[in-house]
Amino acid sequence: MAVWEDYLRRRGVVGYHLYAASLHPLGVQLYQKLGLAELATFDWRFHTGTRWLTVKERLFVRALRTPP
């Protein structure tokens, strides 16, 4: 992740956002462990083919530098 963030900084990117769903708890845990800020959560419904699941989507953000 540090290499990717350095790549973004060198290209002038001021920040990024990532989504992680409750269907992928390890992704949620990784973004939290890395210290990304949780900006928002929202629920949506996903059909498995046999039933509906409620999924919590989380939006994580990280500022890489202050915009000019």
N, C-alpha and C positions, 0 to 999 in steps of 0.2 A: 504494500500500500504506500509506503514511503517513497519508493521508486516512482510509482505512478503519480503521486502528488508532486514530486520534483519535476517530472515530465510536464505536468499541467502548468506549474509555476513558470517554467522556462518559456512556455508559450503564451504567457500573459493571462492565463485563466485566473479569475478572482475567487472562484469557489465551485463546488459541485454539489449535486444531490443524488441520493440513492434511495430506491424503494426496497423494502423487505416486507414480505407477507408472513402472517402467522403460520402459513403452510411450510415455511422454511425457518424454523426457530433458530437454527445455527447461524443463519445470516443476520437475524436480528441481534443475537448475542455478540456476533463479531463486530458489528457496527457500534454497539454499545461499548464493548471492550476497547475499541479504538478511539472512543471519546467523541464520536460524531454526535452532533446535537439532534434531538428528535424534534422536528418542526411541526409535524401534524400526524394525526391518525384518522383513518376513516374505514368504515366497514363496507364490504361489497359481498355479493353472493356469487358462488361458483357452483356450477352443476357438474357433478361427477359422471353423469350418464344414468345414474340411478337415484340420486338425491341431491338436494341443495345443501351446501356448506356455507356458513358465514365466515368470512375471512377478514381479519384485521390487517389493513395495509398501513405501514409506517413509512413516513418520509424523513430521511436523515439528511443533514446538511453539514458541510464544513467550509468555512471561509479560509482561503489560502493567503489572501492579503486584502488590505482595505482598498476598495475601488477608488480610482482617482477622482 
